Amino acid sequence: MEQNRINGVLPVYKPEGWTSFDIVAKVRSITGIKKIGHGGTLDPMASGVLPLFIGKAAKACDIVPDNRKSYIAALRFGETSDTLDATGTVTLTSTKRVTEEELENVLHKFVGDLMQVPPMYSAIKVGGRRLYELAREGKTLDLPPRPVTVDSITLRSFDEKKQAAVIAVNCRKGTYIRALIRDIAEQLGTVGLMTDLERTYSGGFSLDECYTLAEITDAQNDRQLEELLLPTDKIFAVYDELTLGEKETWLYKNGVRLRAEQTGTEACGKTFRVYGADGSFLGLGKFYEDQFGTLKNFFDTQ
């Protein structure tokens, strides 16, 4: 099997203790494929869904239309740390006791469009450097809040004696669960930190679709890696399909913009999944005024 022919999406279950880049590096080592991207950083202490984009599919990393994320997070009130989770150094404590009723009454305030200050220990770049790099040097920046969206928060359990809770969060890309816990605790008049995190959904993929590193290794050894990959066009299923004729396929692949009548549809502002005459997925296209052209290609250039 030629490794440069392998393209598609591989949903991986990231175990605790690995960085997202560790997973990418490991899968590169297992498969021998160099061109691999991932769909959203997970903290080393977190586990769960990490979509990998293999081969030409790596072009899709930053344009996945489904930006929803789901998490199960464990937290503890009464102390916080420099990392806002249990792996950091405790920086502040509080004797305030939180009741389950108080917690329930506050959670709804963190649903909707919010402004959130990201953690210093995050992969956001400032001045060309990751924030966590600056944080490890003991530097602290006055970070501006950023808009985030939380679709829902559900309290799964609360142990009042241990001041420990488990929450389920459905949110959008860019939301930091550690920062959300920090802000919930502040609203309750105390401090808190995250003690565990599992991502259960990301970019259209759920836990039951994920493969472990052991399963990926076995598939590679059995020459069945391609059977694990999901087609790239699956992640663009929200867009309408447009199939071109033979002549139009050739023109499209050579960068020629098509008239509306050549595409079989009317000029509009929508994005389309574009397929060639042979049924192969070519990429995403759209109308530029009254002419149809490429938005993102996923085929080998001529």
N, C-alpha and C positions, 0 to 999 in steps of 0.2 A: 504494500500500500504506500503510495507516494504521499509523504506528509504535507507537501504543499497543495495537495488536492483536498485536504480536510478543512471544511468550513462549516460553521454553525455555532449554536449556543449550547454550552455545557453547564447546567445548574449544579453547583457543588455545595456540599454541606461543609462549611468551615468550622473546624473544631476550635475549642477554646485554647488560647495560648499561641495561636498563629496569627500573623498579620495577613492582611489581604494580599500583599505582595509576596509573602511566603507561599501562599497557595498558588499564585501565578507561577512563581519560580519552580515549585514542586511539580506542577502539571507540565511545565516546559521540560523539566528533567525526565518525567515519565514518558512523555509523548515524542519528544524531540522537535516539537513545534515551537518556533520562536515568537510568532505573531499571536499574542494572547493579551486581551484586555479584560478588565473586570467591571462589573456594574455596581459600584458603590462601596466605599471603604467601610470595613467593620473593625471596631477596636479589637486589639489582641485578646482581651478578656471575654469578648462576645463570641457567640457561635451562631450558626444558621445559614440562611440562603445567601449564596454569593454566585451570581451568574457570571460565567466566563465566556468571552466572545473569541472564538477560534478562527484564525485565518482571516479571510476577507470580512467575516462578521465583526472583526475588531473595529471596523469603521462605524459600527452601530452604538458603541459605548456611550456616546454623549447625546444621542438622538432618540433613545428609547422613549416612545410616547407615553408608556405607563410609568408615571413617577410615584406610584403608591408604594409605601413601605408599611410593614406590620411587625410589631415587636411584642415579646413578653419580657417585662423588666421586673427585677426584684430590687427593692430599695430599703434603706434603713434611715430613720430619723434620729437626730441627736448628735450627729457628727458629720463633718464634710472634710474633703481633702483637696490637695492641689490639682488632682486629676478629675475631681468630682465623682470618683468611684473608689471601690475598695482596694485598688492596687496602689493608690497614692499615699502620700504622707498626710496624716490628719492635721488640719490647720485651724479648725474651730469646732467647739462642742456646744451643746445646749441642753439644759435640764427640762425644757418645755416638753410636756407629754401631749401627744396627739391622740384624739379619740377617732374611732372609725366614722362616726357621724360627721366630725369636723372635716375629715379627709374627703368623704363623699360629697360634702357641701362645697368643697373647693374645686374638685376636679373639673366640673363643668365650665369653670372660668378659663380653662386652658384648652378649650375646643373652639376651632375656628381659625381665622387668620390672626396670627400673633406676631409680635416683634420679640426676637430672642437674641441675646448676646451669646455668641458661640464660646465654647470652652477654649482656654489657652492650649490645652493638650488636644489639638485637632489638626487635621491635615490641610486646613485652609492656608493659602499662601499670602504672605504680606511682604512686600518688597523683595519678592523672589525666593523667600524662605518659608518653610512650613512653620506654623505656630508652635507645634510641639518641639521643634528644634530650638526655638527661642526660649520656650518654657524650660527646657532641660538646662539651658545656660543661666537660669534664674531670672530671666527677663519677663516682665509683665506689661502688656499693652492695654491701653484703654480702648477696647474694641467697641465699635458701634453695633447696635442691634440690627438684625437682619429679618426680613419677613419670612415666616414659615407658616405652614398650614397643618393643623391637627384635626383629623376628621372625627375621631372618637377616642375616649379613654374609658376603660372599664376597670373597676376595682375587682380583682380576682380573689384576693384574700388579705386579711389584716390581723396581725398578732399584736394586740395592744401592749402586752407585757414586754415583748422584744422590740416594739416599735418598728416592726418589719411589715412590708406590704408587697404584693405582687400586682402589677397593673398590665393590662393589654392596651397597646397604643396603635392606632391606625393613623398614619400621617403621610406627608409628601416629602419628596427628596429635599435634603438640606436641613431637616429637623434633627437636633441632637437630643437624644433621650436623657443623657446626663444633665444637660442644661435644663431640660423640662423638669426633672426631679428637683434640681436646685431651686427653680422658680416656684414649684409647688410648695416646697418646704418653707421658702421665704414668705409665701402667702399665709402659711400656717403659723408664722412667728417662730420658726425654728430653722435648723439646718438639716440637710440630708445628703445621702450619696447613693449611687447605684452599686448593687452588690452582685448582680448577674444580668445578662442580656442575651436573648435569642431572637434573631430575625426570622420570622416565619413566612414572610412574603416580600418579594422585591422584583420590580420590573416585569411583572407578569408570571413569576415563578413562585411556587410554594414548596414547603418542606418535602412533601411526598414526591416531588419531581427531582429532588437532589440526589447526587451520587457522592459517596464517600471517596476519599483518596484511594482506599484499598480497592474499591470497585472499579475505579478508573485504571488502576494498575493492572488488575486482572483483565480488563477489557483490552488494554494495550497489549498485554502478553498473549492474549488469544486472537489478536488482530481483529478485534470487534469494536474498536473505539468509535468508529463512525456510527454504530448503532445507538450509541448513547447521545449523540448530538441531535439537537432539535434544529430544524431549518431556520435560517435567518429570518425569512419572511414571517415566521410565527409571531415575532415581537411587533410586527407592523399590521397585525390583523384588524386593527381599528380603522385602517384606511381602505377605501374602495379599491377594487382590483381593476386593472386596465391591461388588456392583452393586445399586443401589436401584431400586424401581419408581417410576412417575411421581409418585404421591402422596407417597411417602416422600422422593423427591428434593426436592420442593417444601418439605416439612417440614424436612428436613435443612438446606437452603440458607437457611432462615429461622430457624435456630438451635434448632429443636425437637428434643429428644432422643427417640430411637426405642426402642420395646420390642424385645427380642430377636427376637420372631416377625416384626416388621416388617422386620428385616434379613435374615431367612433363615438366621441362624446363632445359635449359642448364646453367651451372655455369657461372655467370657473376658478374659484380660489382654493379648491381642495387639494390636498396631497394624495397621490395615488401610489399603490403598489404596482409596479410595472413588470409585466412578464413578456418574454419574447415569443415568437411564433412556435417555438418548440416547447413552450411551457416553463422555461427556466426563469428564475427570478433575476431581474436585471437591477432592481433598486427602487428608489423613490423618485417620482417625477411630479411636476406641476406646470401649470400654465404661467408663462411670463407674458402678461397681457393676453394676446390671442394666439400665442405659439407655445407648444408643449415641449419641455426640455427636462434635462436631468436635475434632480435635487441632490441625490447621493447615489453613486454607482456601487454595485456589488458584483460586477462582472469583471473578467480579465479584459484589460484594454487591448485594443487591436494593435 
